[in-house]
Amino acid sequence: MSFTLPDLPYAYDALQPYMSKETLEYHHDKHHKAYVDNGNKLLEGTDLAGKSVEEVVVGSFGKNQGLFNNAGQHYNHIHFWKWMKPNGGGAIPGNLEKKIIEDLGSVEKMKEDFAQAGATQFGSGWCWLAVKDGKIIVMKTPNGENPLVHGAKPILGCDVWEHSYYIDYRNRRPDYLKAFIENLVNWEYVTEMYEAATR
């Protein structure tokens, strides 16, 4: 099962003013495509060829760095596009909101902790909401790592590599994170992933 670049689930200009058409064109068409192309080359002839992207990510972690980097970033980006939507943010569906309050104190605290994780991730990486041992937790990971390789299941991730925000926000990563959590998150998709993670 080789990697394929998914289409964006919305138009390139659909997330403005929070994420520009130019950012999405570069980020999706150039960066994500490169992870797909390089990942496919590195996957050829390995014992992970034909496996699902999740299996490739977990199977290559700590064993085949080049393949892991590209497979991890491919997995992260498949979901990243779906974790956003035009007119995103807003109310969180009931069951998920209840669980966030139970595990993280409040919705506001979750947003603060999530943005803090992203702002303090040194260099490139991601910040996450993930499910581990039945609880929702906030995490951050370097480079292309994700919660799958740390025994957790991601339900929301924000890309804090500079290419995901520099065109629009320059060095203001905290402003980008605030815009993401308040105006871009597709909470319905987060809920879908939460339900899948707790089945």
ABEGO torsion letter per residue (X at the ends): XBBBBBBBABBAAAAOAABBAAAAAAAAAAAAAAAAAAAAAAABGBAABGBBAAAAAAAABGABAAAAAAAAAAAAAAAAAAABBBGBEEBBBAAAAAAAAAAAGBAAAAAAAAAAAAAABBEBEBBBBBBBGGBBBBBBBBEABBAAAAGBBBABBBBABAAAAAAAAEABAAAAAAAAAAAABBAAAAAAAAAAAAX
